Amino acid sequence: MSTVLEKVRRLEQYIETRAGYADRVLESTLDKILQREHDQLQSQIARLRDQLAVFEDRYGLTTPEFYERFERGEMGDDADFFEWSATWEMVQDLQGDDERG
C-alpha cells in the first residue's frame, strides 16, 4: 500500500508530465484537501489553547511568562509544569506547520 507521501509524489509527477496543467476537478479537490487539513490543524490548536487557558487560570501566569520562567528553572518540577510546557511547544510547532502549509 502506498503512503500518502508516495501518492503526492506520483501526483506531482503526473502534473509535471502535463506541463504543470491540472484540470479544475483536480485543482478543486486539492484545494478541499488542503482546507480540510488547515481546519483540522486549527481545531487542534484551539483545543491545546483551551488547555493552556486552564493552566493560566490555575497558576495566574500567561503561558509566555510561565514558559520563560520554566526554561530558566524557576518553576520547579511539578508535573503540571512539564505538561504546560509540552502543550505550549505543541502549539508553537503546529502554528509553524500551519504557516508553512
C-alpha positions in Angstrom: 0.0 0.0 0.0 1.3 3.4 -0.9 2.0 6.0 1.7 0.4 9.5 1.4 3.8 11.0 0.5 4.3 8.4 -2.3 0.9 9.3 -3.7 1.6 13.0 -3.5 4.9 12.4 -5.4 3.1 10.4 -8.0 0.5 13.2 -8.4 3.4 15.7 -8.7 5.0 13.6 -11.5 1.6 13.3 -13.2 1.2 17.1 -13.2 4.8 17.7 -14.3 4.3 15.4 -17.3 1.3 17.6 -18.3 3.5 20.7 -18.2 2.1 21.8 -14.9 -1.6 21.7 -16.0 -4.2 20.2 -13.7 -7.9 20.2 -14.5 -10.4 22.1 -12.5 -11.7 19.0 -10.7 -8.2 18.0 -9.6 -7.4 21.6 -8.5 -10.7 21.9 -6.6 -10.1 18.5 -4.9 -6.6 19.6 -3.8 -8.0 22.9 -2.5 -10.6 21.0 -0.5 -8.0 18.6 0.9 -5.7 21.5 1.9 -8.6 23.4 3.5 -9.6 20.3 5.5 -6.1 19.8 6.8 -5.9 23.5 7.7 -9.2 23.3 9.5 -8.1 20.2 11.4 -4.9 21.9 12.4 -6.7 25.0 13.6 -9.1 22.8 15.6 -6.2 21.0 17.3 -4.5 24.3 18.1 -7.8 25.6 19.6 -8.1 22.5 21.9 -4.5 23.0 23.0 -5.1 26.7 23.7 -8.0 25.8 25.8 -5.7 23.5 27.9 -3.2 26.4 28.2 -6.0 28.7 29.5 -6.7 26.2 32.3 -3.0 26.3 33.4 -3.0 30.1 33.1 -6.1 30.4 35.3 -4.7 27.9 37.8 -1.3 29.5 38.2 -2.1 33.1 37.4 0.6 33.4 34.7 0.3 33.9 31.0 1.8 31.0 29.0 4.8 33.0 27.6 5.6 34.3 31.2 5.4 30.7 32.5 7.5 29.3 29.7 10.3 31.8 30.2 10.4 31.1 33.9 10.2 27.4 33.4 13.0 27.4 30.9 15.2 29.3 33.4 14.4 26.7 36.0 12.4 29.0 38.3 9.1 27.0 38.4 10.2 23.7 39.9 9.4 20.1 38.8 5.7 19.8 39.2 4.1 17.5 36.6 1.7 20.3 35.6 4.6 22.5 34.6 6.0 19.8 32.3 2.6 19.3 30.7 2.1 23.0 30.4 5.5 23.4 28.7 4.8 20.5 26.4 1.4 21.8 25.4 2.9 25.3 24.6 5.6 23.6 22.5 3.0 21.7 20.6 1.0 24.9 19.9 4.2 26.5 18.6 5.0 23.6 16.4 1.5 23.3 15.0 1.4 27.0 14.3 4.7 26.7 12.4 3.2 23.8 10.4 0.2 25.9 9.6 2.3 28.9 8.5 4.4 26.6 6.2 1.3 24.8 4.9 
